[in-house]
């Protein structure tokens, strides 16, 4: 759960990077390399919009959708017919994380979030990847393809609809 929340916060902030990005959508592959030589790979799509809206649609290996709407995260998991709604502290400070990323080389940036170094790779002002180590020292790499920046995304996409037959967990 903490990995998903951290990832969601980092991703929301990618729209605030110094490229004047107001919306971002892409396909993604997320790889988690564990400290004991384990690897988990997820794939799906992401859509994000300032000021604090994001939708991660995981397609493989399991389906789930993570919605961030300012200070609320909703995770919908169809396989187990469950939705988790979590309130987080306000997201305003997080937008500065990537907005204030320091350029390390022509296509590399570095920023910090809760003492965690976050590395960004760009190509032609498009975000190609994000890499960081989580609290358990897992290396998280997110690679983006088919990126679109500053194309209109309707707000309704970021509103979670929880089926009435799902278990609802509020945290």
Protein Blocks (a to p, Z undefined) as FASTA:
>chain_A
ZZmmmmmmmmmmmmmpcnopabdcdddddddddfkopacddddddddddfbbccdddfbf
bdcddddehjaccdddfknopadddddddfklmmmmmmmpccfbfkbccddeehiacddd
deehiafbdcdddfkopacddddehiaehiacdfklmpccddfkbccddZZ
